């Protein structure tokens, strides 16, 4: 579904809140709410929100890992495994 079909004024949300809640779960697409002709809110169902949050958390972890690699704070996996095996036997 096109995002352009998912843009509604705040008055629509006020008048059709129950319908909006039902449809968000079925469609899976967020609803953009405008006020005075400007986008102000994005409304989405909880399942989509949770998926978005999980994705953002994974992206943050990847970005942190990349930053650590760039700063020279990473070690080859083989070295880490060798050290772990050595410490385990000690």
Secondary structure, DSSP 8 states (H G I E B T S, - for coil): --GGGGEEEHHHHHHSHHHHHHHHHHH---EEEEETTEEEEEE--HHHHHHHHHHHHHHHHHHHHHHHHHTT----HHHHHHHHHHHHH-
